[in-house]
Amino acid sequence: MDRDTEIELQAAAFRRLRDHLAERTDAQNIDMMNLAGFCRNCLSRWYQEAANERGIEMGKEEAREAFYGMPYDTWKEKHQTEATAEQKAAFAKTHQ
């Protein structure tokens, strides 16, 4: 496989993951962090870092909006629930 095709496939997989997570608003970021060690915010930060490494100025909020498809505060209002004591305890245990 040539490099351009590989990059296209990787980008397609990323877009599919982004779109899947946009549909699965029931999957809370804290649950993703507790189970997988990353969440939507991590993905948006990696996107921002990739842009910055290529000389594209992109701030945290701009990257989050690019990933979430809306301002982060709007997404939180619409979809984020308050973390339970159990979720917080699991997060503290796995992210010391």
C-alpha positions in Angstrom: 0.0 0.0 0.0 1.4 3.4 -0.9 1.7 6.1 1.8 -1.0 8.4 0.5 -3.5 5.5 0.5 -2.5 4.6 4.1 -3.0 8.2 5.2 -6.4 8.3 3.5 -7.5 5.1 5.3 -6.2 6.4 8.6 -8.1 9.6 8.1 -11.3 7.7 7.2 -11.0 5.6 10.3 -10.5 8.7 12.5 -13.6 10.4 10.9 -15.6 7.2 11.5 -14.5 7.1 15.2 -15.4 10.8 15.5 -18.8 10.3 13.9 -19.5 7.2 16.0 -18.7 9.1 19.2 -20.9 12.0 18.1 -23.8 9.5 17.8 -23.0 7.8 21.1 -23.5 10.7 23.4 -24.4 8.1 26.1 -20.7 7.1 26.2 -19.5 9.7 28.7 -15.9 10.9 28.6 -15.2 9.8 32.1 -16.3 6.2 31.2 -14.1 6.3 28.2 -11.1 7.5 30.3 -11.8 4.8 32.9 -12.0 2.0 30.4 -9.7 3.0 27.6 -7.5 5.8 29.0 -8.6 8.4 26.4 -11.7 10.3 25.6 -13.1 12.9 23.2 -11.0 15.6 24.8 -7.9 13.6 24.2 -8.8 13.1 20.6 -9.4 16.8 20.1 -6.1 17.6 21.8 -4.2 15.1 19.5 -5.9 16.8 16.6 -4.7 20.2 17.9 -1.2 18.9 18.4 -1.1 17.5 14.9 -2.2 20.8 13.5 0.3 22.8 15.6 3.1 20.4 14.6 2.3 21.3 11.0 2.5 25.0 11.6 -1.3 25.4 11.8 -2.3 27.6 14.8 -5.2 25.9 16.6 -6.2 26.5 20.2 -7.9 24.0 22.6 -11.4 25.3 22.1 -11.1 25.4 18.3 -9.8 21.8 18.3 -12.7 20.7 20.5 -15.2 22.4 18.3 -13.7 20.7 15.3 -14.0 17.3 17.0 -17.3 17.8 18.8 -19.0 19.5 15.9 -20.1 22.4 18.2 -18.6 24.5 21.0 -17.5 22.2 23.8 -19.7 24.1 26.4 -22.8 23.4 24.2 -21.9 19.7 23.9 -21.5 19.5 27.7 -24.9 21.2 28.3 -26.6 18.8 25.9 -24.9 15.5 26.6 -22.6 15.4 29.6 -24.0 14.1 32.9 -22.6 14.6 36.3 -20.0 12.0 37.2 -21.1 9.5 39.9 -19.0 8.9 43.0 -18.1 5.5 41.5 -16.9 7.0 38.2 -14.8 9.6 40.1 -13.3 6.9 42.3 -12.4 4.8 39.2 -10.9 7.8 37.5 -8.8 8.6 40.6 -7.6 5.0 40.8 -6.5 4.8 37.2 -5.2 8.3 36.8 -3.1 9.0 39.9 
